[in-house]
Amino acid sequence: MEFADIPVIQIILSNIGTLTLDVNEGSDEDMGQSLIYMLTKDYATDSGAYIRFSIDEGKTIHSMRISVKEMSVSFSSSVTEEVIEYVRNKIL
């Protein structure tokens, strides 16, 4: 087998069915700036993401899932109409 022209990260990823990247709870880290994301972004497809946010200065943390494949947004817990309106205003 010849691997001389194939990046090591591509060889590793070719044997992984699903790769999930996450940041630590409470972290302000930008996933797009992480080393593992930068190494894998050219060889992986973003199919969705979970986003944690607060509309009241960190008092209540909400979580929603964005699915690129299904073109949908869903909340991971119950939310109020105020939270839904907040998200609509940010997206639209």
Biopython code that builds the backbone (N, CA, C, O; Angstrom):
import numpy as np
from Bio.PDB.StructureBuilder import StructureBuilder

atoms = [
    (1, "MET", "N", (0.831, -1.187, 0.000)),
    (1, "MET", "CA", (0.000, 0.000, 0.000)),
    (1, "MET", "C", (0.876, 1.251, 0.000)),
    (1, "MET", "O", (1.916, 1.296, 0.657)),
    (2, "GLU", "N", (0.444, 2.252, -0.738)),
    (2, "GLU", "CA", (1.160, 3.528, -0.800)),
    (2, "GLU", "C", (0.372, 4.601, -0.064)),
    (2, "GLU", "O", (-0.797, 4.837, -0.369)),
    (3, "PHE", "N", (1.004, 5.247, 0.899)),
    (3, "PHE", "CA", (0.364, 6.306, 1.653)),
    (3, "PHE", "C", (1.162, 7.609, 1.602)),
    (3, "PHE", "O", (0.876, 8.540, 2.356)),
    (4, "ALA", "N", (2.136, 7.680, 0.739)),
    (4, "ALA", "CA", (3.052, 8.820, 0.714)),
    (4, "ALA", "C", (2.350, 10.160, 0.481)),
    (4, "ALA", "O", (2.747, 11.167, 1.066)),
    (5, "ASP", "N", (1.330, 10.189, -0.351)),
    (5, "ASP", "CA", (0.662, 11.449, -0.679)),
    (5, "ASP", "C", (-0.635, 11.679, 0.098)),
    (5, "ASP", "O", (-1.352, 12.642, -0.171)),
    (6, "ILE", "N", (-0.939, 10.810, 1.052)),
    (6, "ILE", "CA", (-2.182, 10.919, 1.810)),
    (6, "ILE", "C", (-1.875, 11.432, 3.214)),
    (6, "ILE", "O", (-1.066, 10.833, 3.922)),
    (7, "PRO", "N", (-2.503, 12.527, 3.627)),
    (7, "PRO", "CA", (-2.273, 13.043, 4.978)),
    (7, "PRO", "C", (-2.678, 12.011, 6.041)),
    (7, "PRO", "O", (-3.654, 11.281, 5.866)),
    (8, "VAL", "N", (-1.932, 11.959, 7.124)),
    (8, "VAL", "CA", (-2.196, 11.004, 8.201)),
    (8, "VAL", "C", (-3.614, 11.163, 8.743)),
    (8, "VAL", "O", (-4.286, 10.165, 9.003)),
    (9, "ILE", "N", (-4.078, 12.398, 8.917)),
    (9, "ILE", "CA", (-5.421, 12.626, 9.453)),
    (9, "ILE", "C", (-6.486, 12.031, 8.546)),
    (9, "ILE", "O", (-7.505, 11.547, 9.040)),
    (10, "GLN", "N", (-6.283, 12.054, 7.252)),
    (10, "GLN", "CA", (-7.247, 11.474, 6.312)),
    (10, "GLN", "C", (-7.274, 9.949, 6.453)),
    (10, "GLN", "O", (-8.341, 9.342, 6.364)),
    (11, "ILE", "N", (-6.137, 9.341, 6.667)),
    (11, "ILE", "CA", (-6.075, 7.887, 6.867)),
    (11, "ILE", "C", (-6.812, 7.502, 8.145)),
    (11, "ILE", "O", (-7.565, 6.529, 8.163)),
    (12, "ILE", "N", (-6.595, 8.264, 9.211)),
    (12, "ILE", "CA", (-7.263, 7.979, 10.483)),
    (12, "ILE", "C", (-8.772, 8.144, 10.343)),
    (12, "ILE", "O", (-9.535, 7.280, 10.774)),
    (13, "LEU", "N", (-9.204, 9.249, 9.744)),
    (13, "LEU", "CA", (-10.641, 9.516, 9.616)),
    (13, "LEU", "C", (-11.349, 8.547, 8.688)),
    (13, "LEU", "O", (-12.553, 8.332, 8.826)),
    (14, "SER", "N", (-10.632, 7.961, 7.750)),
    (14, "SER", "CA", (-11.266, 7.018, 6.828)),
    (14, "SER", "C", (-11.744, 5.764, 7.545)),
    (14, "SER", "O", (-12.534, 4.999, 6.991)),
    (15, "ASN", "N", (-11.278, 5.544, 8.765)),
    (15, "ASN", "CA", (-11.677, 4.372, 9.534)),
    (15, "ASN", "C", (-12.647, 4.702, 10.669)),
    (15, "ASN", "O", (-12.935, 3.851, 11.510)),
    (16, "ILE", "N", (-13.147, 5.938, 10.690)),
    (16, "ILE", "CA", (-14.080, 6.370, 11.723)),
    (16, "ILE", "C", (-15.425, 6.671, 11.069)),
    (16, "ILE", "O", (-15.495, 7.437, 10.108)),
    (17, "GLY", "N", (-16.485, 6.070, 11.588)),
    (17, "GLY", "CA", (-17.819, 6.295, 11.033)),
    (17, "GLY", "C", (-18.408, 7.629, 11.454)),
    (17, "GLY", "O", (-18.969, 8.350, 10.629)),
    (18, "THR", "N", (-18.284, 7.961, 12.737)),
    (18, "THR", "CA", (-18.844, 9.195, 13.273)),
    (18, "THR", "C", (-17.829, 9.851, 14.184)),
    (18, "THR", "O", (-17.225, 9.192, 15.030)),
    (19, "LEU", "N", (-17.645, 11.127, 14.016)),
    (19, "LEU", "CA", (-16.731, 11.892, 14.854)),
    (19, "LEU", "C", (-17.540, 13.001, 15.511)),
    (19, "LEU", "O", (-18.167, 13.812, 14.829)),
    (20, "THR", "N", (-17.522, 13.031, 16.835)),
    (20, "THR", "CA", (-18.246, 14.056, 17.576)),
    (20, "THR", "C", (-17.252, 14.934, 18.304)),
    (20, "THR", "O", (-16.409, 14.440, 19.052)),
    (21, "LEU", "N", (-17.348, 16.228, 18.089)),
    (21, "LEU", "CA", (-16.481, 17.193, 18.765)),
    (21, "LEU", "C", (-17.321, 17.982, 19.753)),
    (21, "LEU", "O", (-18.475, 18.306, 19.474)),
    (22, "ASP", "N", (-16.746, 18.291, 20.906)),
    (22, "ASP", "CA", (-17.480, 18.993, 21.953)),
    (22, "ASP", "C", (-16.524, 19.901, 22.715)),
    (22, "ASP", "O", (-15.309, 19.704, 22.682)),
    (23, "VAL", "N", (-17.070, 20.879, 23.389)),
    (23, "VAL", "CA", (-16.284, 21.740, 24.282)),
    (23, "VAL", "C", (-16.741, 21.473, 25.704)),
    (23, "VAL", "O", (-17.848, 20.980, 25.918)),
    (24, "ASN", "N", (-15.909, 21.790, 26.668)),
    (24, "ASN", "CA", (-16.235, 21.566, 28.074)),
    (24, "ASN", "C", (-17.399, 22.441, 28.514)),
    (24, "ASN", "O", (-17.559, 23.570, 28.051)),
    (25, "GLU", "N", (-18.206, 21.901, 29.414)),
    (25, "GLU", "CA", (-19.350, 22.630, 29.977)),
    (25, "GLU", "C", (-18.893, 23.965, 30.548)),
    (25, "GLU", "O", (-17.925, 24.009, 31.307)),
    (26, "GLY", "N", (-19.561, 25.032, 30.205)),
    (26, "GLY", "CA", (-19.236, 26.350, 30.726)),
    (26, "GLY", "C", (-18.079, 27.044, 30.034)),
    (26, "GLY", "O", (-17.712, 28.160, 30.400)),
    (27, "SER", "N", (-17.508, 26.397, 29.046)),
    (27, "SER", "CA", (-16.360, 26.968, 28.343)),
    (27, "SER", "C", (-16.811, 27.996, 27.311)),
    (27, "SER", "O", (-17.877, 27.865, 26.709)),
    (28, "ASP", "N", (-15.991, 29.009, 27.118)),
    (28, "ASP", "CA", (-16.253, 30.000, 26.075)),
    (28, "ASP", "C", (-15.459, 29.683, 24.813)),
    (28, "ASP", "O", (-15.379, 30.500, 23.896)),
    (29, "GLU", "N", (-14.873, 28.491, 24.776)),
    (29, "GLU", "CA", (-14.034, 28.080, 23.650)),
    (29, "GLU", "C", (-14.840, 28.053, 22.352)),
    (29, "GLU", "O", (-15.995, 27.628, 22.338)),
    (30, "ASP", "N", (-14.235, 28.501, 21.285)),
    (30, "ASP", "CA", (-14.835, 28.457, 19.964)),
    (30, "ASP", "C", (-14.370, 27.174, 19.290)),
    (30, "ASP", "O", (-13.182, 27.016, 19.008)),
    (31, "MET", "N", (-15.295, 26.261, 19.031)),
    (31, "MET", "CA", (-14.933, 24.964, 18.436)),
    (31, "MET", "C", (-14.184, 25.150, 17.114)),
    (31, "MET", "O", (-13.303, 24.354, 16.787)),
    (32, "GLY", "N", (-14.517, 26.167, 16.373)),
    (32, "GLY", "CA", (-13.862, 26.423, 15.092)),
    (32, "GLY", "C", (-12.388, 26.766, 15.215)),
    (32, "GLY", "O", (-11.653, 26.722, 14.229)),
    (33, "GLN", "N", (-11.953, 27.109, 16.420)),
    (33, "GLN", "CA", (-10.547, 27.450, 16.646)),
    (33, "GLN", "C", (-9.761, 26.303, 17.292)),
    (33, "GLN", "O", (-8.558, 26.436, 17.520)),
    (34, "SER", "N", (-10.422, 25.184, 17.587)),
    (34, "SER", "CA", (-9.728, 24.075, 18.239)),
    (34, "SER", "C", (-8.845, 23.330, 17.228)),
    (34, "SER", "O", (-9.157, 23.264, 16.039)),
    (35, "LEU", "N", (-7.769, 22.790, 17.717)),
    (35, "LEU", "CA", (-6.813, 22.083, 16.865)),
    (35, "LEU", "C", (-7.457, 20.895, 16.166)),
    (35, "LEU", "O", (-7.259, 20.706, 14.966)),
    (36, "ILE", "N", (-8.229, 20.085, 16.899)),
    (36, "ILE", "CA", (-8.837, 18.897, 16.286)),
    (36, "ILE", "C", (-9.821, 19.294, 15.180)),
    (36, "ILE", "O", (-9.908, 18.610, 14.161)),
    (37, "TYR", "N", (-10.551, 20.378, 15.369)),
    (37, "TYR", "CA", (-11.468, 20.833, 14.320)),
    (37, "TYR", "C", (-10.687, 21.290, 13.086)),
    (37, "TYR", "O", (-11.035, 20.937, 11.959)),
    (38, "MET", "N", (-9.643, 22.067, 13.305)),
    (38, "MET", "CA", (-8.849, 22.557, 12.172)),
    (38, "MET", "C", (-8.202, 21.403, 11.400)),
    (38, "MET", "O", (-8.070, 21.472, 10.178)),
    (39, "LEU", "N", (-7.796, 20.341, 12.111)),
    (39, "LEU", "CA", (-7.191, 19.188, 11.447)),
    (39, "LEU", "C", (-8.197, 18.378, 10.639)),
    (39, "LEU", "O", (-7.853, 17.821, 9.596)),
    (40, "THR", "N", (-9.435, 18.310, 11.116)),
    (40, "THR", "CA", (-10.421, 17.433, 10.482)),
    (40, "THR", "C", (-11.406, 18.133, 9.548)),
    (40, "THR", "O", (-12.099, 17.454, 8.790)),
    (41, "LYS", "N", (-11.495, 19.451, 9.571)),
    (41, "LYS", "CA", (-12.554, 20.155, 8.836)),
    (41, "LYS", "C", (-12.552, 19.894, 7.333)),
    (41, "LYS", "O", (-13.613, 19.911, 6.709)),
    (42, "ASP", "N", (-11.400, 19.656, 6.746)),
    (42, "ASP", "CA", (-11.351, 19.411, 5.303)),
    (42, "ASP", "C", (-11.745, 17.984, 4.917)),
    (42, "ASP", "O", (-11.919, 17.689, 3.734)),
    (43, "TYR", "N", (-11.886, 17.100, 5.904)),
    (43, "TYR", "CA", (-12.161, 15.688, 5.632)),
    (43, "TYR", "C", (-13.469, 15.214, 6.242)),
    (43, "TYR", "O", (-13.801, 14.033, 6.144)),
    (44, "ALA", "N", (-14.211, 16.107, 6.867)),
    (44, "ALA", "CA", (-15.459, 15.729, 7.521)),
    (44, "ALA", "C", (-16.596, 16.618, 7.035)),
    (44, "ALA", "O", (-16.368, 17.698, 6.490)),
    (45, "THR", "N", (-17.807, 16.154, 7.239)),
    (45, "THR", "CA", (-18.997, 16.904, 6.860)),
    (45, "THR", "C", (-19.737, 17.315, 8.122)),
    (45, "THR", "O", (-20.043, 16.470, 8.963)),
    (46, "ASP", "N", (-20.026, 18.593, 8.263)),
    (46, "ASP", "CA", (-20.812, 19.059, 9.399)),
    (46, "ASP", "C", (-22.264, 18.700, 9.148)),
    (46, "ASP", "O", (-22.870, 19.187, 8.194)),
    (47, "SER", "N", (-22.827, 17.850, 9.998)),
    (47, "SER", "CA", (-24.228, 17.485, 9.816)),
    (47, "SER", "C", (-25.127, 18.128, 10.852)),
    (47, "SER", "O", (-26.348, 18.146, 10.698)),
    (48, "GLY", "N", (-24.528, 18.653, 11.903)),
    (48, "GLY", "CA", (-25.342, 19.285, 12.922)),
    (48, "GLY", "C", (-24.504, 19.702, 14.106)),
    (48, "GLY", "O", (-23.313, 19.402, 14.194)),
    (49, "ALA", "N", (-25.158, 20.401, 15.016)),
    (49, "ALA", "CA", (-24.446, 20.876, 16.202)),
    (49, "ALA", "C", (-25.439, 21.158, 17.317)),
    (49, "ALA", "O", (-26.614, 21.435, 17.074)),
    (50, "TYR", "N", (-24.943, 21.082, 18.535)),
    (50, "TYR", "CA", (-25.713, 21.508, 19.699)),
    (50, "TYR", "C", (-25.198, 22.881, 20.102)),
    (50, "TYR", "O", (-23.991, 23.123, 20.111)),
    (51, "ILE", "N", (-26.108, 23.765, 20.432)),
    (51, "ILE", "CA", (-25.744, 25.116, 20.849)),
    (51, "ILE", "C", (-26.377, 25.375, 22.207)),
    (51, "ILE", "O", (-27.578, 25.182, 22.396)),
    (52, "ARG", "N", (-25.550, 25.817, 23.149)),
    (52, "ARG", "CA", (-26.047, 26.206, 24.466)),
    (52, "ARG", "C", (-26.063, 27.726, 24.523)),
    (52, "ARG", "O", (-25.113, 28.382, 24.094)),
    (53, "PHE", "N", (-27.142, 28.281, 25.054)),
    (53, "PHE", "CA", (-27.260, 29.738, 25.110)),
    (53, "PHE", "C", (-28.150, 30.142, 26.275)),
    (53, "PHE", "O", (-28.869, 29.322, 26.847)),
    (54, "SER", "N", (-28.085, 31.410, 26.608)),
    (54, "SER", "CA", (-28.915, 31.968, 27.666)),
    (54, "SER", "C", (-29.479, 33.293, 27.184)),
    (54, "SER", "O", (-28.787, 34.063, 26.518)),
    (55, "ILE", "N", (-30.737, 33.558, 27.521)),
    (55, "ILE", "CA", (-31.324, 34.848, 27.150)),
    (55, "ILE", "C", (-31.367, 35.786, 28.344)),
    (55, "ILE", "O", (-31.760, 36.945, 28.206)),
    (56, "ASP", "N", (-30.966, 35.299, 29.518)),
    (56, "ASP", "CA", (-31.020, 36.119, 30.730)),
    (56, "ASP", "C", (-29.697, 36.095, 31.496)),
    (56, "ASP", "O", (-29.647, 35.730, 32.671)),
    (57, "GLU", "N", (-28.645, 36.487, 30.814)),
    (57, "GLU", "CA", (-27.311, 36.635, 31.420)),
    (57, "GLU", "C", (-26.842, 35.405, 32.193)),
    (57, "GLU", "O", (-26.334, 35.525, 33.308)),
    (58, "GLY", "N", (-27.012, 34.222, 31.599)),
    (58, "GLY", "CA", (-26.465, 33.001, 32.178)),
    (58, "GLY", "C", (-27.291, 32.341, 33.259)),
    (58, "GLY", "O", (-26.864, 31.331, 33.818)),
    (59, "LYS", "N", (-28.462, 32.876, 33.576)),
    (59, "LYS", "CA", (-29.276, 32.274, 34.638)),
    (59, "LYS", "C", (-29.843, 30.926, 34.212)),
    (59, "LYS", "O", (-29.701, 29.940, 34.936)),
    (60, "THR", "N", (-30.472, 30.872, 33.067)),
    (60, "THR", "CA", (-31.034, 29.623, 32.549)),
    (60, "THR", "C", (-30.320, 29.292, 31.244)),
    (60, "THR", "O", (-30.330, 30.082, 30.301)),
    (61, "ILE", "N", (-29.704, 28.124, 31.201)),
    (61, "ILE", "CA", (-28.995, 27.695, 29.993)),
    (61, "ILE", "C", (-29.929, 26.801, 29.185)),
    (61, "ILE", "O", (-30.453, 25.810, 29.695)),
    (62, "HIS", "N", (-30.128, 27.158, 27.932)),
    (62, "HIS", "CA", (-30.959, 26.374, 27.018)),
    (62, "HIS", "C", (-30.042, 25.664, 26.031)),
    (62, "HIS", "O", (-28.920, 26.104, 25.780)),
    (63, "SER", "N", (-30.526, 24.578, 25.486)),
    (63, "SER", "CA", (-29.743, 23.828, 24.510)),
    (63, "SER", "C", (-30.634, 23.503, 23.324)),
    (63, "SER", "O", (-31.786, 23.102, 23.487)),
    (64, "MET", "N", (-30.082, 23.683, 22.124)),
    (64, "MET", "CA", (-30.832, 23.338, 20.921)),
    (64, "MET", "C", (-29.916, 22.622, 19.950)),
    (64, "MET", "O", (-28.699, 22.806, 19.973)),
    (65, "ARG", "N", (-30.506, 21.811, 19.102)),
    (65, "ARG", "CA", (-29.752, 21.058, 18.105)),
    (65, "ARG", "C", (-30.086, 21.625, 16.733)),
    (65, "ARG", "O", (-31.252, 21.817, 16.387)),
    (66, "ILE", "N", (-29.042, 21.887, 15.964)),
    (66, "ILE", "CA", (-29.182, 22.353, 14.588)),
    (66, "ILE", "C", (-28.787, 21.188, 13.693)),
    (66, "ILE", "O", (-27.685, 20.654, 13.827)),
    (67, "SER", "N", (-29.663, 20.787, 12.786)),
    (67, "SER", "CA", (-29.365, 19.706, 11.855)),
    (67, "SER", "C", (-29.297, 20.259, 10.441)),
    (67, "SER", "O", (-30.294, 20.739, 9.900)),
    (68, "VAL", "N", (-28.125, 20.189, 9.856)),
    (68, "VAL", "CA", (-27.944, 20.663, 8.486)),
    (68, "VAL", "C", (-28.617, 19.699, 7.522)),
    (68, "VAL", "O", (-29.275, 20.115, 6.568)),
    (69, "LYS", "N", (-28.447, 18.410, 7.779)),
    (69, "LYS", "CA", (-29.004, 17.377, 6.902)),
    (69, "LYS", "C", (-30.534, 17.459, 6.834)),
    (69, "LYS", "O", (-31.121, 17.365, 5.756)),
    (70, "GLU", "N", (-31.170, 17.636, 7.997)),
    (70, "GLU", "CA", (-32.630, 17.698, 8.055)),
    (70, "GLU", "C", (-33.167, 19.121, 7.967)),
    (70, "GLU", "O", (-34.381, 19.322, 7.937)),
    (71, "MET", "N", (-32.279, 20.105, 7.925)),
    (71, "MET", "CA", (-32.644, 21.515, 7.902)),
    (71, "MET", "C", (-33.651, 21.837, 9.005)),
    (71, "MET", "O", (-34.741, 22.349, 8.754)),
    (72, "SER", "N", (-33.243, 21.517, 10.243)),
    (72, "SER", "CA", (-34.162, 21.727, 11.362)),
    (72, "SER", "C", (-33.448, 22.257, 12.596)),
    (72, "SER", "O", (-32.232, 22.141, 12.747)),
    (73, "VAL", "N", (-34.255, 22.842, 13.470)),
    (73, "VAL", "CA", (-33.797, 23.318, 14.772)),
    (73, "VAL", "C", (-34.727, 22.692, 15.800)),
    (73, "VAL", "O", (-35.947, 22.786, 15.671)),
    (74, "SER", "N", (-34.157, 22.048, 16.827)),
    (74, "SER", "CA", (-34.998, 21.489, 17.886)),
    (74, "SER", "C", (-34.378, 21.784, 19.241)),
    (74, "SER", "O", (-33.156, 21.852, 19.375)),
    (75, "PHE", "N", (-35.220, 21.957, 20.233)),
    (75, "PHE", "CA", (-34.752, 22.256, 21.584)),
    (75, "PHE", "C", (-34.612, 20.956, 22.358)),
    (75, "PHE", "O", (-35.418, 20.039, 22.200)),
    (76, "SER", "N", (-33.583, 20.879, 23.196)),
    (76, "SER", "CA", (-33.324, 19.668, 23.975)),
    (76, "SER", "C", (-34.120, 19.622, 25.264)),
    (76, "SER", "O", (-34.177, 18.579, 25.916)),
    (77, "SER", "N", (-34.731, 20.723, 25.643)),
    (77, "SER", "CA", (-35.563, 20.781, 26.847)),
    (77, "SER", "C", (-36.737, 21.707, 26.568)),
    (77, "SER", "O", (-36.798, 22.362, 25.528)),
    (78, "SER", "N", (-37.655, 21.747, 27.503)),
    (78, "SER", "CA", (-38.811, 22.622, 27.297)),
    (78, "SER", "C", (-38.366, 24.088, 27.371)),
    (78, "SER", "O", (-37.512, 24.456, 28.178)),
    (79, "VAL", "N", (-38.957, 24.896, 26.523)),
    (79, "VAL", "CA", (-38.625, 26.320, 26.460)),
    (79, "VAL", "C", (-39.918, 27.135, 26.419)),
    (79, "VAL", "O", (-40.992, 26.616, 26.117)),
    (80, "THR", "N", (-39.784, 28.399, 26.725)),
    (80, "THR", "CA", (-40.936, 29.303, 26.688)),
    (80, "THR", "C", (-41.037, 29.941, 25.302)),
    (80, "THR", "O", (-40.122, 29.841, 24.484)),
    (81, "GLU", "N", (-42.150, 30.585, 25.065)),
    (81, "GLU", "CA", (-42.337, 31.304, 23.805)),
    (81, "GLU", "C", (-41.297, 32.417, 23.676)),
    (81, "GLU", "O", (-40.876, 32.752, 22.569)),
    (82, "GLU", "N", (-40.887, 32.982, 24.798)),
    (82, "GLU", "CA", (-39.861, 34.028, 24.802)),
    (82, "GLU", "C", (-38.529, 33.499, 24.248)),
    (82, "GLU", "O", (-37.840, 34.194, 23.502)),
    (83, "VAL", "N", (-38.183, 32.283, 24.616)),
    (83, "VAL", "CA", (-36.936, 31.669, 24.126)),
    (83, "VAL", "C", (-37.042, 31.402, 22.631)),
    (83, "VAL", "O", (-36.098, 31.662, 21.886)),
    (84, "ILE", "N", (-38.170, 30.891, 22.192)),
    (84, "ILE", "CA", (-38.373, 30.617, 20.761)),
    (84, "ILE", "C", (-38.286, 31.909, 19.956)),
    (84, "ILE", "O", (-37.656, 31.944, 18.899)),
    (85, "GLU", "N", (-38.916, 32.968, 20.454)),
    (85, "GLU", "CA", (-38.865, 34.260, 19.779)),
    (85, "GLU", "C", (-37.429, 34.787, 19.717)),
    (85, "GLU", "O", (-37.011, 35.332, 18.695)),
    (86, "TYR", "N", (-36.675, 34.626, 20.805)),
    (86, "TYR", "CA", (-35.279, 35.052, 20.846)),
    (86, "TYR", "C", (-34.477, 34.349, 19.748)),
    (86, "TYR", "O", (-33.708, 34.993, 19.034)),
    (87, "VAL", "N", (-34.651, 33.038, 19.613)),
    (87, "VAL", "CA", (-33.936, 32.274, 18.590)),
    (87, "VAL", "C", (-34.367, 32.703, 17.193)),
    (87, "VAL", "O", (-33.525, 32.877, 16.313)),
    (88, "ARG", "N", (-35.656, 32.872, 16.983)),
    (88, "ARG", "CA", (-36.161, 33.331, 15.668)),
    (88, "ARG", "C", (-35.522, 34.655, 15.276)),
    (88, "ARG", "O", (-35.098, 34.832, 14.134)),
    (89, "ASN", "N", (-35.453, 35.579, 16.220)),
    (89, "ASN", "CA", (-34.887, 36.897, 15.925)),
    (89, "ASN", "C", (-33.396, 36.810, 15.602)),
    (89, "ASN", "O", (-32.891, 37.618, 14.822)),
    (90, "LYS", "N", (-32.691, 35.856, 16.180)),
    (90, "LYS", "CA", (-31.266, 35.695, 15.900)),
    (90, "LYS", "C", (-31.037, 35.028, 14.551)),
    (90, "LYS", "O", (-30.072, 35.350, 13.857)),
    (91, "ILE", "N", (-31.911, 34.106, 14.174)),
    (91, "ILE", "CA", (-31.733, 33.335, 12.935)),
    (91, "ILE", "C", (-32.241, 34.093, 11.718)),
    (91, "ILE", "O", (-31.573, 34.136, 10.685)),
    (92, "LEU", "N", (-33.425, 34.692, 11.838)),
    (92, "LEU", "CA", (-34.043, 35.323, 10.668)),
    (92, "LEU", "C", (-33.570, 36.698, 10.457)),
    (92, "LEU", "O", (-33.999, 37.360, 9.513)),
]
sb = StructureBuilder()
sb.init_structure("model")
sb.init_model(0)
sb.init_chain("A")
sb.init_seg("    ")
for serial, (resi, resn, name, xyz) in enumerate(atoms, 1):
    if name == "N":
        sb.init_residue(resn, " ", resi, " ")
    sb.init_atom(name, np.array(xyz, "f"), 0.0, 1.0, " ", f" {name:<3s}", serial, name[0])
structure = sb.get_structure()
